[in-house]
């Protein structure tokens, strides 16, 4: 059984393998993973991060994986 964790932006960026600033920019453009906003805090659920990563899966010839 997999347990979902909730991560703040720095840890979420590490989780997905990108810089924190990249994740923040993607969020502002509406192209990043789903997030939760609690006051000033931005929190990502690892399940949402995994789902977002899956949308970026590619096959070696440049196509999208099925």
Backbone as CSV, one residue per row, in Angstrom:
resi,resn,N_x,N_y,N_z,CA_x,CA_y,CA_z,C_x,C_y,C_z
1,UNK,0.847,-1.182,0.000,0.000,0.000,0.000,0.889,1.241,0.000
2,UNK,0.646,2.120,-0.947,1.450,3.327,-1.057,0.768,4.465,-0.312
3,UNK,1.551,5.185,0.489,1.020,6.329,1.219,1.425,7.601,0.499
4,UNK,0.471,8.485,0.314,0.765,9.761,-0.306,1.376,10.686,0.728
5,UNK,2.336,11.456,0.262,2.947,12.460,1.126,2.586,13.807,0.564
6,UNK,2.636,14.792,1.404,2.416,16.163,0.983,3.734,16.907,1.160
7,UNK,4.146,17.602,0.102,5.447,18.250,0.075,5.312,19.729,-0.240
8,UNK,6.145,20.536,0.385,6.231,21.945,0.012,7.078,22.045,-1.248
9,UNK,7.074,23.218,-1.861,7.706,23.399,-3.166,9.145,22.899,-3.260
10,UNK,10.048,23.227,-2.319,11.429,22.746,-2.473,11.529,21.220,-2.543
11,UNK,10.791,20.539,-1.687,10.827,19.080,-1.677,10.103,18.496,-2.890
12,UNK,9.033,19.160,-3.345,8.324,18.706,-4.546,9.229,18.823,-5.768
13,UNK,10.001,19.903,-5.844,10.922,20.086,-6.965,11.967,18.978,-6.976
14,UNK,12.501,18.643,-5.833,13.462,17.545,-5.728,12.804,16.235,-6.148
15,UNK,11.587,16.010,-5.721,10.846,14.788,-6.029,10.701,14.590,-7.530
16,UNK,10.392,15.682,-8.261,10.189,15.547,-9.709,11.473,15.781,-10.494
17,UNK,12.546,16.179,-9.827,13.843,16.318,-10.485,14.033,17.621,-11.230
18,UNK,13.491,18.697,-10.700,13.641,20.002,-11.338,14.003,21.044,-10.288
19,UNK,14.361,22.224,-10.742,14.673,23.315,-9.816,13.372,23.871,-9.231
20,UNK,13.460,24.384,-8.036,12.301,24.993,-7.393,11.746,26.125,-8.259
21,UNK,12.629,26.925,-8.836,12.175,28.052,-9.663,11.413,27.573,-10.898
22,UNK,11.801,26.433,-11.445,11.089,25.880,-12.601,9.683,25.472,-12.199
23,UNK,9.559,24.818,-11.062,8.244,24.395,-10.579,7.364,25.618,-10.300
24,UNK,7.944,26.669,-9.727,7.192,27.899,-9.453,6.730,28.559,-10.752
25,UNK,7.592,28.591,-11.749,7.230,29.198,-13.034,6.123,28.396,-13.716
26,UNK,6.259,27.069,-13.731,5.219,26.228,-14.311,3.886,26.443,-13.603
27,UNK,3.930,26.602,-12.287,2.712,26.842,-11.512,2.073,28.160,-11.945
28,UNK,2.876,29.209,-12.108,2.327,30.516,-12.483,1.767,30.509,-13.898
29,UNK,2.299,29.641,-14.757,1.807,29.527,-16.133,0.629,28.558,-16.263
30,UNK,0.292,27.875,-15.178,-0.796,26.907,-15.212,-0.430,25.609,-15.901
31,UNK,0.878,25.325,-15.994,1.333,24.111,-16.684,1.976,23.098,-15.741
32,UNK,2.027,23.398,-14.477,2.652,22.500,-13.513,1.663,21.519,-12.923
33,UNK,2.147,20.734,-11.977,1.268,19.761,-11.322,0.216,20.451,-10.452
34,UNK,-0.865,19.730,-10.202,-1.912,20.202,-9.304,-1.305,20.459,-7.928
35,UNK,-1.772,21.510,-7.275,-1.254,21.852,-5.950,-2.372,22.315,-5.033
36,UNK,-2.048,22.406,-3.768,-2.975,22.866,-2.738,-2.424,24.175,-2.205
37,UNK,-3.275,25.179,-2.069,-2.846,26.477,-1.553,-3.503,26.678,-0.193
38,UNK,-2.677,26.800,0.830,-3.149,27.046,2.191,-2.522,28.347,2.671
39,UNK,-3.254,29.429,2.563,-2.667,30.728,2.877,-1.561,31.011,1.880
40,UNK,-0.352,31.226,2.385,0.800,31.460,1.513,1.525,30.173,1.147
41,UNK,1.181,29.096,1.826,1.871,27.821,1.601,1.322,27.109,0.368
42,UNK,2.229,26.585,-0.447,1.867,25.759,-1.597,2.314,24.340,-1.273
43,UNK,1.397,23.413,-1.385,1.653,22.024,-1.016,1.273,21.120,-2.180
44,UNK,2.143,20.161,-2.467,1.913,19.195,-3.533,1.727,17.816,-2.923
45,UNK,0.762,17.078,-3.432,0.551,15.688,-3.042,1.391,14.830,-3.987
46,UNK,2.116,13.857,-3.459,2.970,13.034,-4.317,2.168,12.299,-5.386
47,UNK,0.919,11.982,-5.122,0.079,11.327,-6.129,-0.132,12.273,-7.319
48,UNK,-0.340,13.560,-7.046,-0.492,14.543,-8.125,0.818,14.738,-8.880
49,UNK,1.929,14.720,-8.169,3.233,14.853,-8.821,3.491,13.666,-9.744
50,UNK,3.171,12.466,-9.280,3.347,11.266,-10.103,2.466,11.326,-11.350
51,UNK,1.217,11.775,-11.186,0.302,11.880,-12.323,0.824,12.895,-13.334
52,UNK,1.342,14.011,-12.866,1.892,15.041,-13.749,3.110,14.510,-14.500
53,UNK,3.970,13.790,-13.789,5.135,13.195,-14.447,4.711,12.236,-15.555
54,UNK,3.675,11.459,-15.324,3.189,10.507,-16.331,2.752,11.222,-17.606
55,UNK,2.235,12.432,-17.482,1.790,13.172,-18.670,2.971,13.628,-19.515
56,UNK,4.178,13.530,-18.988,5.375,13.953,-19.712,6.223,12.771,-20.183
57,UNK,5.676,11.580,-20.081,6.403,10.376,-20.509,6.491,10.351,-22.027
58,UNK,7.661,10.080,-22.544,7.897,10.020,-23.989,8.620,8.735,-24.342
59,UNK,8.432,8.285,-25.561,9.174,7.136,-26.071,10.408,7.642,-26.806
60,UNK,11.433,6.810,-26.987,12.696,7.264,-27.568,12.597,7.981,-28.910
61,UNK,11.627,7.676,-29.752,11.544,8.333,-31.062,10.876,9.702,-30.987
62,UNK,10.551,10.171,-29.790,9.960,11.491,-29.619,8.449,11.492,-29.505
63,UNK,7.843,10.315,-29.602,6.395,10.236,-29.475,5.966,10.159,-28.017
64,UNK,4.686,10.156,-27.830,4.115,10.047,-26.487,3.860,8.584,-26.192
65,UNK,4.239,8.151,-25.002,4.020,6.755,-24.594,2.530,6.491,-24.435
66,UNK,2.112,5.282,-24.754,0.694,4.908,-24.643,0.307,4.596,-23.227
